[in-house]
Amino acid sequence: MTYYATFIPGLQEFIAVAIRERLPDVSILKLLDGAVIFKTGVTYDSLNFFCFNNIFALIDIDEIRDKKAKCDIDEIHKYNGQAKIELHIKKIINALDNRSLEAMQVISENNNKIQSFRLVCSAENKPVSISEKSRLGMEKFIERISSLKPDRSNPDTEFWFLYRSEGFCVFMKRLTNNRAGEKSLHPGELSPQLAWSLCRIAELKHGQTASDPFCGYGSIPLAACRHFPVKKFYASDLDPACVKIAKSKPGLKNERCEIVKADFRSVPELIGQGSIDVIVTDPPWGLYKETDVPLQRLYDEIIGCFARLLKAGGTAVILSAAEKEVEAAVGKVGMLTINGKIPVLVSGKKAIIFKLGKV
């Protein structure tokens, strides 16, 4: 199977390492900003990746920059996204006999719960409209092979045409169904995929104690306790409503996780100074509204708190948009060093994942 999987933009090198570790037989065909195309003998239900936003089964790829066609950049860009997708649709419909058996199986093999489909078209991460003739032609093509019925409003699955600025268009079937999960997130709550990625970057290990002093609704402690062998996770937040919701999550109702309402400044005394192996957290990105503390002073206090909380040799992974403030605070504290920085895009906003170490 060839898969097209999407993830948080900026994490491509991290994702490549995770894929190669998880899938010994993998062949990474394209590593892109926010997406990867890879081939493996592992079936979808056995992939067990928690960093992907969506996973698709790749049916066909149309390389616009075809060496045989000798297209130059001007030739490529004279078409807009809609035109490129419609050309791909026409190519597929007119070349049925040349489609591979594998590609036909991706379209035709669906479980009994899948009875309908919708066609989705996107160019450079934006929805595009195609002509009704092209849409109807492609719907009939899929219906003929799969026996599924078109349903443009409430389908059981989706077939996608997606054009990327790198110069290719893909035709694929969506395998994940994250729409319900996405809608259930609270405002400002980290996605499970991002929370898992932060824990993976922190390299949480068996027997370690970890902490999130800004746990919010509990996304990071939930990812840590579900997917990593930590001995104990201490989570806290100043907002009582967030703490209540975090405590209500079934995955955090166990002896491995302790959640309390607390200001981050008091956490080293509550847990014990020098008692934590790893901190994984998403502190405020802007003005700390509760105390109206200027951002630089806030981060000076945050980094100072982390320095007291961590054991010697401990690690802190921090997601923040306050790049300059974090760097300045680390320089002032002196007990921590910046061991890595990963620029990412979170909900359309630029941020940095910092990996700090205590000397």
matplotlib code that plots the C-alpha trace (Angstrom):
import matplotlib.pyplot as plt

x = [0.0, 1.1, 0.0, -0.3, -0.3, -0.6, 0.9, 1.8, 3.9, 7.6, 7.8, 8.9, 12.4, 10.9, 8.2, 10.7, 12.6, 9.4, 8.3, 11.6, 11.7, 8.2, 8.2, 11.5, 10.3, 9.2, 10.1, 9.6, 8.7, 8.2, 8.9, 7.0, 6.2, 3.1, 2.8, 4.6, 4.1, 5.4, 5.0, 4.9, 3.6, 1.9, -1.9, -3.7, -5.2, -1.7, 0.1, -0.5, 0.8, -0.4, 1.3, -0.8, -3.8, -5.1, -4.0, -5.1, -4.5, -2.8, -4.5, -2.7, -0.1, 0.2, 3.6, 3.0, 6.8, 7.2, 10.7, 9.4, 7.0, 9.9, 7.6, 9.3, 8.0, 6.1, 4.3, 3.3, 2.0, -0.2, -2.7, -4.5, -5.3, -8.7, -7.3, -4.5, -7.1, -9.4, -6.5, -5.8, -9.4, -9.5, -6.3, -7.8, -11.2, -9.6, -7.0, -9.1, -7.4, -3.9, -4.8, -2.9, -4.6, -3.4, -5.1, -8.3, -8.4, -8.0, -11.2, -13.2, -12.3, -14.4, -15.9, -19.6, -20.1, -19.0, -21.9, -21.4, -18.6, -17.9, -15.4, -13.2, -10.8, -8.1, -5.2, -2.4, -4.5, -7.6, -10.8, -11.4, -14.5, -14.4, -16.8, -19.9, -19.0, -15.7, -17.3, -20.1, -17.6, -15.4, -18.3, -19.6, -16.0, -15.7, -19.3, -18.7, -15.6, -16.6, -20.5, -20.6, -23.2, -22.3, -23.4, -22.2, -23.6, -23.1, -20.8, -19.2, -15.9, -14.1, -12.0, -9.6, -7.8, -5.1, -2.7, 0.5, 2.8, 5.7, 4.2, 2.1, -1.5, -2.7, -5.8, -6.5, -9.1, -9.4, -8.8, -9.1, -12.2, -11.1, -14.0, -15.8, -12.6, -11.7, -15.1, -14.8, -11.7, -12.1, -10.9, -7.1, -6.9, -3.9, -4.7, -3.9, -1.4, 0.5, 0.5, 1.9, 4.6, 5.7, 6.0, 7.9, 10.3, 10.8, 11.8, 9.7, 11.1, 10.1, 10.3, 10.6, 8.6, 7.1, 5.2, 3.1, 2.6, 0.2, -1.8, -5.0, -7.6, -5.0, -3.9, -0.2, -0.7, -3.3, -0.8, 2.0, 0.0, -1.7, 1.3, 4.5, 5.8, 6.2, 6.1, 4.3, 2.9, 2.2, -0.2, -1.4, -3.1, -4.4, -7.8, -10.2, -12.5, -9.6, -8.5, -12.0, -12.2, -8.7, -9.6, -12.8, -10.9, -11.0, -7.4, -6.2, -8.2, -5.3, -2.5, 0.1, -1.4, -1.9, -3.8, -4.1, -5.1, -1.9, 0.0, 3.1, 5.3, 4.3, 4.8, 8.5, 7.5, 4.4, 6.2, 9.7, 12.6, 14.9, 12.3, 11.2, 13.0, 11.0, 8.7, 6.4, 4.2, 2.4, 2.6, 0.8, 2.0, 1.0, 0.1, -0.6, -4.1, -4.6, -1.7, -1.1, 2.6, 4.7, 5.6, 9.3, 8.9, 6.4, 8.9, 11.7, 9.6, 8.6, 12.1, 13.3, 10.6, 11.6, 15.2, 14.2, 11.8, 14.1, 16.7, 20.3, 20.3, 16.6, 14.7, 12.0, 10.0, 8.1, 5.7, 5.6, 5.3, 7.4, 10.8, 12.8, 11.4, 12.2, 15.7, 16.3, 15.0, 17.2, 20.2, 19.3, 18.7, 22.0, 21.1, 19.4, 20.6, 18.7, 19.4, 17.0, 14.4, 11.7, 9.7, 6.1, 2.7, -0.1, -3.6, -2.1, 0.2, 4.0, 5.4, 8.6, 9.1, 12.1, 14.0, 16.0, 18.4, 19.4, 23.2]
y = [0.0, 3.5, 6.1, 9.9, 11.2, 14.7, 16.2, 19.5, 21.6, 21.8, 18.3, 16.5, 15.4, 14.2, 12.3, 10.6, 9.3, 8.0, 6.3, 4.5, 3.3, 2.0, 0.5, -1.4, -2.1, 1.5, 3.4, 7.2, 8.4, 12.1, 14.0, 17.3, 20.2, 18.9, 15.6, 12.4, 9.7, 6.3, 2.7, -0.3, -3.8, -2.8, -2.5, 0.6, -0.9, -1.9, 1.4, 2.8, 6.3, 9.0, 12.0, 12.0, 14.3, 12.3, 9.2, 8.5, 5.5, 6.7, 5.7, 7.7, 10.5, 12.9, 14.5, 17.8, 18.3, 15.2, 15.0, 13.3, 16.2, 18.7, 21.2, 24.3, 26.3, 28.8, 25.9, 24.4, 27.7, 28.7, 26.3, 27.1, 24.5, 23.7, 23.1, 20.8, 18.7, 18.5, 17.4, 14.6, 13.5, 13.4, 11.3, 8.8, 8.4, 8.0, 5.4, 2.9, -0.1, 1.2, 1.5, -0.9, -3.7, -2.2, 1.2, -0.4, -2.4, 0.8, 2.1, -1.1, -2.6, -1.1, -2.5, -3.1, 0.2, 2.2, 2.7, 6.2, 8.7, 12.3, 13.8, 16.5, 18.7, 20.9, 22.9, 24.1, 23.5, 25.4, 23.9, 24.3, 23.9, 21.8, 21.7, 19.7, 17.6, 16.6, 15.9, 13.8, 11.9, 11.1, 10.1, 7.7, 6.3, 5.6, 4.3, 1.8, 0.4, 0.5, 0.2, 3.1, 5.8, 9.5, 11.5, 15.1, 16.1, 13.2, 10.4, 7.4, 8.1, 10.6, 10.4, 13.3, 15.1, 17.3, 19.5, 20.6, 23.5, 21.1, 20.2, 17.1, 16.1, 13.0, 11.0, 9.1, 7.7, 9.0, 6.3, 8.3, 9.9, 12.6, 15.0, 14.1, 14.3, 17.7, 19.1, 17.9, 19.9, 22.8, 26.3, 26.4, 22.7, 20.9, 18.2, 14.6, 14.5, 17.6, 16.4, 13.0, 14.6, 16.8, 13.7, 11.9, 14.7, 14.7, 11.0, 9.9, 6.7, 3.9, 4.8, 8.6, 11.2, 14.0, 17.2, 19.7, 22.9, 24.4, 21.2, 23.0, 20.4, 17.6, 16.8, 16.3, 14.2, 12.1, 11.4, 10.7, 8.2, 6.5, 6.0, 6.3, 4.3, 7.1, 6.1, 9.3, 12.4, 15.5, 17.9, 21.3, 24.4, 27.6, 27.4, 25.3, 24.7, 23.2, 21.1, 19.8, 18.7, 17.2, 15.1, 13.9, 12.2, 8.4, 8.0, 10.2, 8.5, 6.3, 6.3, 7.3, 10.8, 13.4, 16.6, 19.6, 23.3, 25.3, 28.3, 27.2, 29.1, 26.8, 23.5, 23.0, 23.2, 21.0, 18.2, 18.8, 20.7, 18.6, 15.8, 15.8, 14.0, 15.6, 18.7, 18.7, 21.8, 24.5, 27.7, 30.9, 32.4, 36.0, 38.2, 36.3, 37.7, 36.4, 38.6, 41.0, 40.1, 41.4, 38.5, 38.6, 38.6, 35.7, 33.6, 34.5, 33.1, 30.0, 29.1, 29.7, 27.4, 24.7, 25.0, 24.4, 21.6, 19.5, 17.0, 17.4, 16.1, 16.6, 17.8, 20.4, 20.5, 23.7, 24.8, 28.6, 31.5, 33.6, 32.7, 35.7, 35.7, 32.0, 32.4, 35.5, 33.7, 30.7, 33.0, 34.7, 31.5, 29.9, 26.4, 25.4, 25.1, 25.1, 21.7, 22.0, 24.2, 23.1, 25.8, 24.6, 25.9, 25.4, 26.4, 28.7, 30.4, 30.2, 28.6, 26.9, 23.6, 24.2, 21.3, 22.4, 20.5, 21.1, 21.0]
z = [0.0, -0.8, 1.7, 1.7, 5.3, 6.6, 9.8, 11.4, 9.0, 10.1, 11.5, 8.3, 9.6, 12.9, 11.0, 8.7, 11.7, 13.3, 10.1, 9.6, 13.2, 13.1, 9.5, 8.7, 5.1, 4.4, 1.3, 1.6, -1.9, -1.0, 2.2, 2.1, 4.4, 6.2, 4.2, 3.4, 0.7, 1.7, 0.7, 3.1, 3.4, 6.7, 6.4, 7.5, 10.7, 11.9, 11.2, 14.7, 14.0, 16.3, 14.7, 11.5, 11.1, 8.2, 6.2, 2.6, 0.4, -2.8, -6.0, -8.6, -8.8, -11.8, -12.0, -13.7, -14.0, -16.2, -17.6, -20.8, -21.4, -20.9, -19.2, -17.9, -14.9, -17.0, -18.7, -15.4, -13.8, -16.8, -15.3, -12.1, -9.4, -10.9, -14.4, -13.0, -11.2, -14.1, -16.3, -13.8, -13.7, -17.5, -17.6, -15.1, -16.8, -20.2, -19.1, -17.2, -18.9, -17.8, -14.1, -11.9, -10.1, -6.8, -7.7, -8.6, -5.4, -3.4, -5.0, -4.9, -1.5, 1.2, 4.4, 4.8, 6.7, 3.6, 1.3, -0.1, -1.1, -1.8, -4.2, -2.6, -4.6, -3.1, -4.5, -2.3, 0.9, -0.4, -1.7, -5.4, -7.6, -10.7, -13.6, -13.1, -16.1, -14.5, -11.2, -12.6, -14.8, -11.8, -9.6, -12.2, -12.6, -8.8, -8.6, -11.4, -9.7, -6.1, -6.2, -3.7, -4.2, -4.5, -1.5, -1.6, 1.9, 4.3, 2.8, 4.5, 2.8, 0.6, -2.6, -3.0, -5.8, -4.2, -6.1, -4.4, -5.3, -5.7, -9.1, -8.7, -8.2, -6.2, -6.4, -3.1, -0.7, 2.8, 5.4, 8.6, 10.0, 12.4, 11.9, 15.1, 17.1, 15.7, 16.6, 20.2, 20.9, 23.3, 22.1, 22.4, 23.1, 21.6, 19.0, 20.0, 17.1, 18.3, 22.0, 20.9, 18.8, 21.7, 23.9, 21.2, 20.8, 24.6, 24.3, 27.3, 28.6, 31.0, 34.7, 34.1, 36.0, 33.8, 34.3, 32.4, 34.5, 31.9, 31.1, 30.1, 29.1, 29.5, 25.9, 26.8, 29.9, 28.1, 25.2, 27.6, 29.7, 26.8, 24.5, 26.6, 29.6, 32.1, 35.7, 36.9, 35.2, 37.3, 35.5, 36.7, 35.6, 37.1, 35.4, 37.5, 34.6, 32.6, 35.5, 36.0, 32.3, 32.4, 35.5, 33.8, 30.9, 31.3, 30.2, 33.1, 35.8, 37.1, 39.6, 36.9, 36.5, 39.2, 38.2, 40.5, 40.3, 40.8, 39.6, 37.8, 40.2, 43.1, 41.2, 42.2, 45.9, 45.4, 43.5, 44.8, 43.4, 41.1, 41.0, 37.3, 34.4, 31.6, 31.2, 28.2, 28.0, 26.0, 28.1, 27.2, 23.9, 24.7, 27.6, 30.8, 31.4, 35.0, 36.4, 33.5, 33.6, 30.6, 28.3, 28.9, 32.7, 32.4, 30.4, 32.8, 35.6, 33.5, 32.6, 36.1, 37.4, 35.0, 36.0, 39.6, 38.8, 36.5, 37.6, 36.4, 32.9, 32.6, 29.4, 28.8, 25.5, 25.1, 22.4, 22.1, 19.7, 22.0, 20.4, 21.5, 25.0, 25.5, 24.2, 26.4, 29.5, 28.9, 28.7, 32.0, 34.0, 32.9, 34.1, 30.9, 27.3, 24.0, 22.4, 19.5, 17.8, 15.4, 13.6, 13.1, 12.0, 14.5, 13.4, 10.9, 13.5, 13.5, 16.6, 17.8, 19.6, 22.0, 23.4, 26.5, 28.7, 32.3, 32.7]

ax = plt.figure().add_subplot(projection="3d")
ax.plot(x, y, z, "-o")
ax.set_aspect("equal")
plt.show()
